[in-house]
Amino acid sequence: MNASLTALHEQDTSARRDLYMSFEMGEREWKLTLGDGRCALKRHVVSAGDKQAALQRIEAVRAKLGMNSDIQVHSCYEAGRDGWWLHRWLLEQGIDNIVVDSASIEVNRRARRAKSDRIDGDKLQSMLVRYHGGESRVWSVVRAPSPQQEDERWLDRELQNLKKERSQHSNRISSFLVLNDLRVRAKIGCRNWQRWWTDHRDRLLPRLREMIERECERLQLVDQQIGALARQQLREVREGKQPKIEQLTKLRGIGPASAWPIVKEIFEWRQLANRHQVGACLGMVPTPYDSGNSHVEQGMSKTGNKRVRSVFVELAWFWLRLQPQSAMTQWFHRRFAHGSKRMRRIGIVALARKLAIALWRFLEQGVIPEGAVLKRTGV
């Protein structure tokens, strides 16, 4: 008897057909590219945010390709302005969706390459087929936070935006004064500033004086909002509502202002398994160029969370001053303290990476960094 007939007798050898869909999202339109990996791609355009129209296009393509109603639909779109609401809605509809890092999508490296929404949609769809076919490293998938985890991040982000706005108002007032040969020595917006302004305001022309006073009113409002948010952060820590932040602030040199973004952006919701993932999440990993006879280290990747990376670099300087007996501080002094200014800058980034790993272990395993000192009183 034929061996192949014996092996395949009464067995379903048909490969499972799934539907793969990519979203190319614009401000006014969404471009959908659908296919099963075998037949020609089907392309549709719907109004941005029209979810029901998207579902109708999926059903139409599924019927046209002769698929059963119980087949699995896989979708993807690039992380960007639309955020996570679409991802959550797709999951509610039973659609297996992933959000991908746009910087990780492979592109043609020719000097001039054609680019359009149609080409991008086709590329996303084909890479989605490859991803579900087993090529897990074809791109980087972004981990989606829960609605509660996402909401927890807004307080500190708003605070940082307000601080930037405060600097803009202050710099604008200072520039107006310098244009008229007035150089304020006090910090703009504080008590000494009000006294100084009262003494010098008459030297300015009426229009400019009124404009500066309106700018001062906006600066005062921003200062009030910054104070309210900072007090809210401190109150939540003291009331025990933020246990991880409270745990971090037990270490000397770390306060709520630094601990808040570290916890909310990284350690509270990301599932980090080892120190390599901690460094990669912050963009503090090496990027070697090793090809043929070329062996060059290009520096750290900077592909992680820029906001938290800057916090750790700033925190590393505080750590050197406030934790002089810790093993990490001693390591920095042995390696970089006597080097050039450039070497110290390189060393502080290395220390920031070590500090990130040490704080991750402190939160996850309760391991106090070697030689570190705890505060006598909490926050």
Buried (B, 14 or more C-beta within 10 A) or exposed (E): EEEEEEEEEEEEEEEEBBBBBBBBBEEEBBBBBBBBBEEEBBBBBBEEEEEEBBBEBBEEBBEEBEBEEEEBBBBBBBBEEBEBEBBBEBEEEEBBBBBBEBEBBEEEEEEEEEEEBBBBBBBBBBBBBBBBEEEEEBBEBBEBBEEEEBEBBEBBEEBBEBBEBBEBBBEBBBEBBEEEEBEBEEEBBEEEBEEBBEEBEEEBEEEBBEBBEEBBEBBEBBBEBBEEBBEEBBEBBEEEEBEBBBBBBBBBBBBBBBBBBBBBBBBBBBEBEEBEBBBBBBBBBEEEEEEEEEEEEEEBBEBBBEBBBEBBBEBBEBBBEBBEEBBBBBBBEEBBEEEEEEEBEBBBBBBBBBBBBBBBBBBEEEEBBEEBBEEEEEB
